[in-house]
Amino acid sequence: MSVEELLRSRIVDVPDFPIPGVVFKDISPLLGDPDAFAAAVDAVVAACADAGATKVVGIEARGFLFAAPAAYHLGAGVVPVRKPGKLPGPTHETSYDLEYGSNVLQVHRQALAGGERVLVVDDVLATGGTAAAAGRLVADAGAELVGFAVLLELASLGGRAHLEDQHPGVPLHALLTY
């Protein structure tokens, strides 16, 4: 079985979640399978190894699960990007739109600095709003955004085009596309 086949076999469609009409891609079975989880992390690392990242940003919450082991393997630090009220001290903050709402992301002001090369990692790319917002936080901190990596991309929602509009020329690595 190929890596792609393994990963796809561990993702389950959940209709009408979190709202009617949305088909949620549940990655819980993938996370619970040590071989599938290791294959996903290894694939992110392989796709992004040449970016020279010194920090890996993980987007709350499931992005943390891929960002931390990827950072470890890349020899980089890991930085959590969180929803409001979760980080003590001064933060950079930006708002963004989702496919079914809006929200705000924050990062500690001291977590990223000029000269650092930052890879943004998340589980799913849908409309691209969350990833684009994380990219803005990287820029606000004065660091260089060197790439995005996601487990899966929902191509019909246009996230790739949105990221290209917001962060031209920054590569996006999606392990799976639906």
C-alpha positions, 0 to 999 in steps of 0.5 A, spaced: 500 500 500 502 506 498 503 512 503 497 516 499 493 509 500 494 508 507 493 516 509 486 516 505 484 509 508 484 512 515 480 518 513 473 518 514 467 522 511 462 525 517 456 528 513 453 534 516 458 536 521 459 541 524 453 544 520 448 541 515 451 540 508 458 540 510 462 533 509 467 533 515 474 529 513 475 526 520 483 524 521 482 521 528 483 514 525 489 516 522 492 519 528 490 513 532 494 509 527 501 509 528 504 507 521 499 512 518 501 518 523 508 516 522 507 516 514 504 523 514 509 526 519 514 523 514 511 526 508 510 533 511 518 533 513 520 530 506 516 535 502 519 541 506 526 539 508 529 543 503 525 550 505 530 551 511 525 552 516 528 554 523 521 555 526 514 551 524 508 554 526 502 549 528 495 552 527 490 550 533 488 545 534 490 539 530 495 543 526 499 542 533 499 534 532 503 535 525 507 541 527 511 538 533 513 532 530 515 535 523 519 541 527 523 535 531 525 532 525 527 538 521 531 541 527 526 547 528 523 550 534 515 549 534 510 555 535 503 555 537 498 559 533 492 560 537 485 562 538 484 568 543 485 568 550 489 562 550 496 565 550 499 570 556 503 576 554 503 580 548 501 577 542 500 579 534 493 578 532 489 577 526 482 576 524 480 571 518 474 568 515 472 560 515 467 556 510 462 557 515 464 563 520 470 567 522 475 567 528 481 570 530 488 567 531 494 570 535 501 568 536 506 570 542 510 577 540 517 573 542 515 567 538 518 569 531 523 574 529 526 577 523 531 572 520 527 566 522 524 562 516 517 559 518 513 553 515 506 553 517 503 547 518 495 545 519 491 539 518 486 541 513 486 547 507 479 549 506 478 556 504 485 558 506 483 563 511 486 560 517 493 558 513 493 565 510 492 568 517 497 564 520 502 567 514 500 574 516 502 573 523 509 570 521 509 577 516 507 581 522 513 578 527 518 580 521 519 573 520 520 569 513 514 565 510 517 559 507 511 554 506 505 551 508 504 544 509 497 540 510 495 533 511 489 534 506 486 540 501 479 541 499 480 543 492 473 545 491 473 550 496 479 554 493 484 555 499 490 554 494 488 560 490 486 564 496 493 563 499 497 564 492 493 571 493 495 573 500 502 570 500 504 570 492 510 565 491 510 561 497 509 554 496 503 549 499 504 542 500 498 538 501 499 530 502 492 529 499 487 533 495 480 531 495 
